[in-house]
């Protein structure tokens, strides 16, 4: 299932995948929150955590997330994906092409750094001496 994370920095939203994530989780848990933020005019700053509690993830779930992003491309400002799962790398490449906001991956041990990055202002540095290290790039 997907559940809302707390605490998160002001102006950001976090979701954690735990157990088995099925095809209804995005529409039931994530989409209503994102729609509410979009309706109030907010730019989305999201963090997704796919940590050790994840036991399974249905491909239909990812398709729902991509479809939502395609319908609301200008609503995304920053998306941080926190995971040690290598299967996410190709999916993130696709998502980064479809969503004009900034997307960055982090390993699970850098969860706090991901929270800082997703909440940072545009003029603030995003990494230790570099800009946007491609942790989840294709390899």
SULMORA-V368169 format. One record per backbone hydrogen bond with DSSP energy under -0.5 kcal/mol. CO is the residue of the C=O (numbers start at 0). NH is the residue of the N-H. E is the energy in kcal/mol with one decimal. If there is no record, write none. Layout:
co->CO nh->NH e->E
co->CO nh->NH e->E
//
This chain:
co->0 nh->17 e->-2.8
co->2 nh->15 e->-3.1
co->8 nh->11 e->-1.7
co->12 nh->46 e->-2.0
co->13 nh->4 e->-3.0
co->14 nh->48 e->-2.8
co->15 nh->2 e->-2.2
co->15 nh->17 e->-0.6
co->16 nh->50 e->-0.5
co->18 nh->20 e->-0.5
co->18 nh->54 e->-4.1
co->18 nh->55 e->-1.4
co->19 nh->21 e->-0.6
co->20 nh->57 e->-2.2
co->21 nh->24 e->-1.4
co->23 nh->27 e->-2.5
co->24 nh->28 e->-2.7
co->24 nh->29 e->-0.9
co->25 nh->29 e->-0.6
co->25 nh->30 e->-3.1
co->28 nh->32 e->-0.6
co->29 nh->32 e->-0.5
co->29 nh->33 e->-2.3
co->30 nh->34 e->-3.0
co->31 nh->35 e->-1.9
co->32 nh->36 e->-2.1
co->33 nh->37 e->-2.7
co->34 nh->38 e->-2.6
co->35 nh->39 e->-1.5
co->36 nh->41 e->-2.3
co->37 nh->40 e->-1.7
co->43 nh->45 e->-0.5
co->43 nh->76 e->-3.2
co->43 nh->77 e->-1.7
co->44 nh->12 e->-2.3
co->45 nh->79 e->-2.9
co->46 nh->14 e->-2.7
co->47 nh->49 e->-0.6
co->47 nh->81 e->-3.4
co->48 nh->16 e->-3.0
co->48 nh->50 e->-0.7
co->49 nh->83 e->-0.7
co->50 nh->53 e->-1.8
co->52 nh->18 e->-3.1
co->55 nh->20 e->-3.3
co->57 nh->60 e->-1.0
co->57 nh->61 e->-1.0
co->58 nh->62 e->-1.8
co->59 nh->63 e->-1.9
co->60 nh->64 e->-1.9
co->61 nh->65 e->-2.4
co->62 nh->66 e->-2.6
co->63 nh->67 e->-2.2
co->64 nh->68 e->-2.3
co->65 nh->69 e->-2.5
co->66 nh->70 e->-1.8
co->67 nh->71 e->-1.3
co->69 nh->72 e->-0.7
co->71 nh->74 e->-1.5
co->72 nh->75 e->-0.8
co->74 nh->43 e->-4.1
co->76 nh->101 e->-2.6
co->77 nh->45 e->-2.5
co->78 nh->103 e->-2.4
co->79 nh->47 e->-2.8
co->79 nh->81 e->-0.5
co->80 nh->82 e->-0.6
co->80 nh->105 e->-2.5
co->81 nh->49 e->-3.3
co->83 nh->85 e->-0.5
co->84 nh->87 e->-1.1
co->85 nh->88 e->-1.3
co->86 nh->90 e->-0.6
co->87 nh->91 e->-2.6
co->88 nh->92 e->-1.8
co->89 nh->93 e->-1.9
co->90 nh->94 e->-2.5
co->91 nh->95 e->-2.6
co->92 nh->96 e->-1.1
co->93 nh->96 e->-0.7
co->93 nh->97 e->-1.3
co->94 nh->98 e->-1.9
co->97 nh->99 e->-0.6
co->101 nh->78 e->-2.5
co->103 nh->80 e->-2.3
co->105 nh->82 e->-2.5
co->106 nh->109 e->-2.1
co->107 nh->110 e->-1.5
co->109 nh->113 e->-2.3
co->110 nh->114 e->-2.1
co->111 nh->115 e->-2.1
co->112 nh->116 e->-2.6
co->113 nh->117 e->-2.6
co->114 nh->118 e->-1.2
co->115 nh->119 e->-0.8
co->116 nh->119 e->-0.9
co->120 nh->123 e->-1.7
co->126 nh->128 e->-1.7
co->129 nh->126 e->-0.6
co->129 nh->131 e->-0.5
co->132 nh->134 e->-2.0
co->133 nh->136 e->-1.8
//
